[in-house]
């Protein structure tokens, strides 16, 4: 397959009304697979940090390659954008905007996409993906709405104390399915909340998930806390749930 075939992507942008958010709406971008037809139905991947997943993660090009070269069933990707200035407040469970964002995601953004596109609506065909705090909020969406979100891609998830406390409160996570990676060079990453060892945070989270019978695939690789690392593992993460 030529490179031009992979780079021929259909991405549609929308502004979805979200009355719970201060802005009143949220931009999203929707990738439609090769051969897209409205009469069919498709699995769907919802990405936090949507702009970054498309621009730095190159997820649309990766999806084209998986569908065209590896016979993966065509799927739709929804990238939900975020204002970086309030990202921590929306994505962290102790953030002031966390409830308004998670409710907006589940009660407004996802239903709007289900009205606009023929995405499947059962949890077996829904994946929620995120990097760092985006991985964290993806997990918390599953904990808040387990009937809807059970399949999570966590790229170097920021499992700070507040998140670990909430995981600890869970008794049974046998319904949860996780794909987790972390980079071995993420031992002293500076965030807006301080410097953290993401390797240890992810090992601690993995232990909590294991103790609660969650289904997870966990890997550590050489890599830093950046898109150059995460992009390499997006194909494997998508295959894990879509094959």
N, C-alpha and C positions, 0 to 999 in steps of 0.2 A: 504494500500500500504506500502511495506517495505521501510525503509530508503535507502536501496541500490538502489531502483528504482529512488528515487529522486536524488541521488548522481551520477547516471549514466548519465553524460552530454556529449554532443558532442559540442566541442568548437574548431573552426578552426582559426588559426592566419594568417594574411596577412600583407604585407607591400605595401601600396597603394601609387603610384607615385603622388606627389603633388608639381609641379614645382614652385608654388608661395611661398612655405615654404623654409626657409634657409636650412633645412635638406634634402629637395627634396622628402621626402616621409613621411608617417605617419603609425605607426603600428595600426592595428585594430584586434579585436577578435570577432568572429561570433558564436553565439549560434544557433544551429539547434535543433528544437523541436523533441520530440519522434515521430517516424513514419515519419520523414521527407522524402519527395519525390520531386524530381526535376520537376515532371509534374504538381504539384499543385502550388498554389500561396499563399503567406502568408502576413499578416500584419507585420510591422517592427517597432522596437523600437531602436532608435539611442541614445546612452548614451555618454555624455561628461564624462571625467574622467573614461574612459572605464575600465582600470585596477582596479580602486577602486570599481566600480559598481560590477565587477565580484568577486573580492577578499574579499572586506569588506561588500558590499551590498548583496552578495550571490544571485544575480539576476537570475543566471542560475538555481540554485536549487529552488528558488521561482517559476520560470516559469514552471519547471517540475511539481511542486505541483499543480499549477493552471490548467495546461493542463490535468494532470492525475487524479486529485481529483475533480476538479470543472467544468470540461467539458468546460473550456475556449478554444476557437478556437486556434489551434497551431499558434505560431508566432515566428519570428526570432528576435534576439537581436544583435545589432552591437555596440560594445564598442570601442570608439575612444580614444586611449591613448593620454596622454599629458605629456610633460616634465615639472615637477613641477617648475623648475627654471624660465620658461617663461610663466607659466600658466596665471598669471594676465595680462600680455601683450597680450596674445591671446584672453582671455575671456572677458576682460573689454572693453566697447565701446570706452574708451579713451586710450586704450593700443596701443603701436606702432605696434604690430603684429595682431591686431584685424581684420583688413580688409583682410590680407593675409590668416588668419585662416578661417574666415567665408566664404570667396570665395572658399577656398580649400574644405571646408566641403560640400558646395552646388554644386560646379562645378566639383569636382574631386572625393571626397570620396563617396558621395551618388550615383553618376552615376556608379562608379566602382562596388559598391555593387549591383546595379540594373543589371549590366552585369553579375555578378558572380552568383547571387542567384535569385530565383523566388519571389522576394518581390514585393508587390503591390506598385504602383507609384502614386496613387491619395492621396490627403491629408487626406482623411477620414481613411486611413489605415496606416498612418505614425505618429509616436509619437517621440518627441525629449525630452529627460530627462536630468536633471542635478542637482547637489547639489551645493549650495552656488554660486560662480561665474559661475559654470557650468549651473545652472538654469538661470542665467542672460544671458549668451551667447545663450542658447536655445531660450529664449524669443526674443533676437535680431535677431536670424536667422529667426524667424517667421516674424518679422517686415521688414526684408530685402527681404525675399522670401515668401510672403504670399500666393502665388499660390501653394506652395509646403508644407510649414510647418505651421500648424494651431493648432496642439494639443501638449501642453507643460506640462511636469511634472516638477514642481519647488520645490525642497526640500530645504527649508531655503534659498531662493534666495537672492543674494547679490545685492539688489536694491539701489546702491549708487546714489549720486547726478547726475552723468552723465547719468545713465540709467533712472532715474526719469524724467530728462529733455527731453529725447527722447520720453518717453511714453507721456509726457505732450503735445508734438508737434502733437500727433496723434489725429484726430478728431472722428474717428469711428473705434472701435475695436470689433464690433459685430460679426466679422468673427473668432475671436480668442477664443480658448478653453483652459482653464488652470486648472490644479490640483495643489494647493498650500498648503504646510504645513510649520509651523515654531514651534520651541520649546520655551516654556515659560522661560527656563533658558538660553536663548541666548541673554541676555540683555547687556552683556559687553564682546563680543568676540574679541580677539586680532587677527588682520589680518596684512598682510604686508603693509597695507595702514592706519593702526591705529585701534583703538578699536571702535566697532560699536554695537548698539542695533538692533539686527536683528528682534526682534519683532516689533519695531517701523518701521523699513524699510519695512517690509512685510505688515504692516497695511497701511502704506502710499501708497505702490504699489497697494494694494487691492482697496483703495479708488480711485486711478487714473484709474484702470481698470473698476471699477463700473461706474464712471462718463462717460466712453467712451463705455459703453454697452457691454463690454467683457463678455463672458460666463466663469464663474470660480466657482470652488469649493474650499473653503478656510477653513482651520482648524488650531487651535492652540492646542498643546498638551504639557504635561510635557516632557521635553527633552532638551538635550544640542546640540551644533553645532558639531555633530560627527556621524559616521556611525552607531553606536549602536542605535541611535534614528531613523535615516533615513531608515535603513533596516526594522524596524518594520512596516513602512508605504508603502513600495514598493508594497506589494500585493494589497493594497487598490488602490494605484495609477494606477496600471496596470488594475485592474478590472474596474476602472472608465471609461477607454477608450475602453477596449477590450470586455467587456460583451455585 
